[in-house]
Amino acid sequence: MDFAGLWDTVTATQPAPPRWLLLGTAAVALLAILPRPLWRLSRNVVTIAHEGGHGLVAKLTGRKLAGIRLHSDTSGLTISSGPAAGPGMILTAAAGYTAPPLLGLGGAALLAGHHVTQLLWIAIVLLAGLLVMIRNAFGLLSVVVTGAAFFLISWYGSSQLQSGFAYLGVWFLLLAGVRPVLELQGKRRHDGARSTDADQLAHLTGISPLFWVGLFLAVALSSLALGGTWLLT
């Protein structure tokens, strides 16, 4: 396939999926989030989006991105250098918890326009960009496996398999965007954690960390409501 043919394939629209696929993928995504044993596995995908959000915004705001680490306990670390305060640092710190639901919202917008293949290839490009910044073995494995799944399904999968995978991924990001914020506040309340993104933002801005937790939750719930509406209508 030449470049023109590939471009036509990537940008083409696909038929609207059947209703059962929309509801079925939403149910599977919810199942991957609610039970704790499954969540301990699926949360790694959220960590990829979370740390990728930090890294992308750091680059966009002119900070120097030194590397990203993803750990098997679903934690992660993004290291960037630049001014220790100011808009760039604030936006970078705020990007983590907002990245998964906003990525889900963007994906829902593409699927509402029936751009299934385009969504899969955008995901591949984003994961490839993230891969070059990963600085540990588990992180490399996580991103490679995730990217390989997107590539194989986009290249070899049937149109229905591609649709199912795309809708499952978007539903997952929309639904999974809520639980880490609740866990964040639970960790702060019960464990006395004061090194979270919300606390870092409070230090940078002088605004209560509860405000930032509330903002993260508002973004997640708003994205779920709007994205879910786009997917179901």
Sequence and secondary structure as in RCSB ss.txt:
>XXXX:A:sequence
MDFAGLWDTVTATQPAPPRWLLLGTAAVALLAILPRPLWRLSRNVVTIAHEGGHGLVAKLTGRKLAGIRLHSDTS
GLTISSGPAAGPGMILTAAAGYTAPPLLGLGGAALLAGHHVTQLLWIAIVLLAGLLVMIRNAFGLLSVVVTGAAF
FLISWYGSSQLQSGFAYLGVWFLLLAGVRPVLELQGKRRHDGARSTDADQLAHLTGISPLFWVGLFLAVALSSLA
LGGTWLLT
>XXXX:A:secstr
  HHHHHHHHH       HHHHHHHHHHHHHHHSSHHHHHHHHHHHHHHHHHHHHHHHHHTT EEEEEEE TTS 
EEEEEES SSSHHHHHHHHHHHHHHHHHHHHHHHHHHTT HHHHHHHHHHHHHHHHTTB SHHHHHHHHHHHHHH
HHHHHHS HHHHHHHHHHHHHHHHHHTTHHHHHHHHHHHHH    SHHHHHHHHHSS HHHHHHHHHHHHHHHHH
HHHHHHH 
